[in-house]
Amino acid sequence: MNLSQAQEGKEYIIRSIVTDDDELDSFLFSLGCYSGEPITVISHLKGSCVVSIKDGRYNIDRHLAEAIEI
C-alpha cells in the first residue's frame, strides 16, 4: 500500500521509497522520509496529502505520496 491510500490520523512505518529518480529520493530523505521511519497522514486534500514526519508537517503531492510504500 502506498501513502495516498493511507487512512487519516493513523501512524504507519515507511517500508520503502519506490522511485528511479535520485533527486526525488534525496528530497524525501532530507524531509526524514526513509525506511523504518514513522509517518502519519494528517489529511488528504485535492491531489495531495498533509503528513507528519518527525517534528514537521509537509504537504506532498500525489506523485510523492505514491512513491512512499507503507
C-alpha positions in Angstrom: 0.0 0.0 0.0 1.3 3.5 -0.7 0.8 6.7 1.3 -2.0 8.0 -1.0 -4.2 5.1 0.2 -3.5 5.6 3.9 -6.1 6.3 6.5 -6.1 9.8 8.0 -4.8 10.0 11.6 -3.2 6.6 11.7 0.6 6.2 12.1 2.4 4.0 9.6 6.0 2.8 9.2 7.6 3.5 5.9 8.7 0.3 4.2 10.4 1.7 1.2 10.6 4.6 -1.3 9.8 3.4 -4.8 11.4 5.7 -7.3 14.1 5.7 -10.0 14.6 9.4 -9.6 17.6 10.1 -7.4 16.6 13.7 -6.9 13.2 12.7 -5.6 14.8 10.1 -3.3 17.2 12.6 -1.8 14.5 15.2 -1.3 12.3 12.7 0.6 15.4 11.7 2.7 16.0 15.3 3.6 12.5 15.5 5.0 13.2 12.5 7.2 11.2 10.1 4.9 13.1 6.8 4.7 12.6 3.1 5.5 11.7 2.4 9.1 10.6 6.0 9.9 7.0 6.5 11.3 4.7 8.8 9.2 1.2 10.0 9.9 -1.3 11.2 7.3 -3.0 14.3 8.8 -5.4 14.8 5.8 -6.0 14.1 2.2 -6.6 17.2 0.0 -7.3 17.6 -3.7 -4.5 15.5 -5.2 -2.1 15.9 -2.2 -1.6 14.7 1.4 -0.6 16.6 4.6 1.8 14.3 6.5 3.6 14.5 9.8 7.2 13.2 9.7 9.3 13.6 12.9 8.5 17.1 14.2 7.4 18.6 10.8 4.3 18.8 8.8 4.5 18.7 5.0 2.1 18.9 2.1 3.2 16.4 -0.6 1.6 15.9 -4.0 0.1 12.6 -5.2 3.2 11.7 -7.2 5.4 11.8 -4.0 2.7 10.0 -1.9 2.5 7.1 -4.4 6.3 6.7 -4.1 6.2 6.1 -0.4 5.3 2.5 0.4 3.9 1.8 3.9 
